[in-house]
């Protein structure tokens, strides 16, 4: 019998959202927050969910909201905070601005857990470090990166034992599957597509 690795989910919502002009996760999309859609799918996995954020308004969505331990270090800082707050074998790290990731994408990533330090999504030929599983063994490497201001997530992935999982087939089934909402224009465009 294979023992399944323990996984926890962490959503990054602590960014500056400068292009949106307001907190992305809380922005309204067709009457619901962007985060609402993300959580709706993630809850199907029945895995603990924590949000990394500095805004107390996120507390109404999940039991656990924690701020970045070290601010202004981008996603690497978020991953550092995650490792300080999780004892799970793997953490599923996702940005809050991808509301329509299909549940199948998470299963495809989690099916590869075990034997790799990173299991990361690839969509349209691009690796997405904010839709990935990171093993707890990376904690020391991430701490070193923070200390040395090496903040590029793609470099962390390239310098780790990584497994890339192509998710293009899910995009052909749903054009919104991996839509990333960063601006008001993108928000309005997707709102029209939802109607």
C-alpha positions in Angstrom: 0.0 0.0 0.0 1.4 3.4 -1.0 1.2 6.1 1.7 -0.1 9.4 0.2 2.0 12.4 1.2 0.3 15.0 3.4 -0.7 18.2 1.5 -1.9 21.6 2.7 -3.1 24.4 0.5 -1.8 28.0 0.8 -3.3 30.9 -1.3 -1.2 33.9 -1.8 -3.2 37.1 -1.4 -0.6 39.3 0.2 0.6 41.1 -3.0 0.4 44.8 -3.7 -2.2 44.4 -6.5 -0.9 47.6 -8.0 -2.2 46.9 -11.5 -5.7 46.1 -10.2 -5.9 49.2 -7.9 -7.5 47.1 -5.2 -6.9 43.8 -3.5 -7.2 41.2 -6.3 -8.7 38.4 -4.3 -11.5 40.6 -2.9 -12.3 42.2 -6.3 -15.9 41.5 -7.4 -16.5 39.3 -10.4 -20.1 38.7 -11.4 -21.3 39.5 -7.9 -18.7 37.3 -6.0 -15.1 37.9 -5.0 -12.4 36.4 -7.2 -11.4 34.4 -4.2 -14.8 32.9 -3.8 -14.5 31.0 -7.1 -11.0 29.7 -6.2 -12.2 28.5 -2.8 -15.3 26.9 -4.3 -13.1 24.5 -6.3 -10.3 24.0 -3.7 -12.9 22.9 -1.1 -13.7 19.9 -3.2 -10.3 18.6 -2.4 -11.1 18.5 1.4 -7.5 19.7 2.3 -6.7 22.4 4.8 -6.6 25.9 3.2 -4.7 28.9 4.6 -4.5 32.3 3.1 -1.4 34.4 3.2 -2.6 38.0 3.4 -2.3 41.3 5.4 -6.0 42.2 5.0 -8.3 41.0 7.8 -11.2 40.8 5.4 -9.9 37.5 4.2 -10.7 36.0 7.7 -14.3 35.5 6.6 -13.3 33.0 4.0 -11.1 30.5 5.9 -10.2 29.6 9.4 -6.5 30.6 9.0 -5.2 33.8 7.6 -1.5 34.7 8.2 0.6 37.6 7.1 4.0 37.3 5.4 6.8 36.7 7.9 9.0 39.0 5.8 7.2 41.5 3.6 7.9 42.6 0.1 9.7 39.4 -1.0 7.0 38.4 -3.5 6.0 34.8 -3.9 9.3 33.6 -2.5 8.5 35.4 0.7 5.1 33.8 0.6 6.6 30.3 0.3 9.0 31.1 3.1 5.9 32.1 5.3 4.2 28.8 4.2 7.1 26.6 5.3 7.2 28.3 8.7 3.5 27.5 9.1 3.1 24.0 7.8 4.4 20.6 8.7 2.8 18.9 5.7 5.0 16.9 3.2 3.9 19.2 0.4 2.3 22.6 0.2 0.1 23.5 -2.8 0.9 27.1 -3.5 -1.5 29.2 -5.6 -2.1 32.8 -6.3 -5.6 34.1 -5.5 -6.1 35.7 -8.9 -6.7 32.4 -10.8 -10.4 31.7 -10.0 -11.2 29.0 -12.5 -8.5 26.4 -12.2 -10.4 23.1 -12.7 -10.3 20.5 -9.9 -8.7 18.1 -12.4 -5.6 20.3 -12.5 -5.1 19.9 -8.8 -5.5 16.1 -9.0 -3.0 16.0 -11.9 -0.4 17.8 -9.8 -1.1 15.8 -6.6 -0.9 12.5 -8.5 2.8 13.3 -9.0 3.5 14.0 -5.3 6.3 11.9 -4.0 9.8 11.7 -5.3 10.0 15.4 -6.5 10.8 18.6 -4.6 8.5 20.6 -6.9 5.5 19.5 -9.0 4.6 22.5 -11.2 2.0 23.3 -13.8 2.8 24.1 -17.4 0.3 26.0 -19.5 0.9 27.1 -23.1 4.5 26.3 -22.8 5.0 28.4 -19.6 5.7 27.1 -16.2 3.5 28.6 -13.5 5.2 28.7 -10.1 2.0 29.8 -8.4 0.2 26.6 -9.3 2.6 24.1 -7.9 3.4 21.7 -5.0 6.5 22.4 -3.0 8.1 19.8 -0.7 9.1 20.7 2.9 12.7 19.7 2.1 12.9 23.0 0.2 12.5 25.1 3.4 16.3 25.6 3.9 16.8 26.5 0.2 14.0 29.0 0.4 15.4 30.6 3.6 18.8 30.9 1.9 17.1 32.5 -1.1 15.3 35.1 1.1 18.5 35.9 3.0 20.4 36.4 -0.3 17.6 38.2 -2.0 17.3 35.5 -4.7 13.5 35.8 -5.3 12.9 34.3 -8.7 10.6 31.3 -8.3 11.6 29.9 -11.7 15.2 29.8 -10.5 14.1 27.8 -7.4 12.2 25.4 -9.6 15.2 25.1 -12.1 17.5 24.4 -9.2 15.3 21.7 -7.6 14.3 18.2 -8.4 11.2 19.2 -10.3 8.4 17.5 -12.3 6.5 19.6 -14.9 2.9 18.7 -15.5 1.4 20.0 -18.7 -2.2 21.1 -18.2 -3.0 22.3 -21.8 -5.7 19.7 -22.3 -7.8 21.2 -19.5 -7.6 24.6 -21.2 -9.0 23.2 -24.4 -12.0 22.1 -22.4 -12.5 25.5 -20.7 -10.9 28.7 -22.1 -11.2 30.4 -18.6 -9.4 27.5 -16.8 -6.2 29.3 -16.1 -7.2 32.9 -16.6 -5.1 35.2 -14.5 -6.8 38.4 -13.4 -4.4 41.3 -12.8 -6.2 44.4 -14.1 -9.6 46.0 -14.2 -9.7 45.4 -18.0 -9.1 41.6 -17.5 -11.8 41.6 -14.8 -14.3 43.2 -17.1 -13.5 41.0 -20.0 -13.9 37.8 -17.9 -17.1 39.2 -16.4 -18.6 39.5 -19.9 -17.5 35.9 -20.8 -19.3 34.6 -17.7 -22.6 36.2 -18.7 
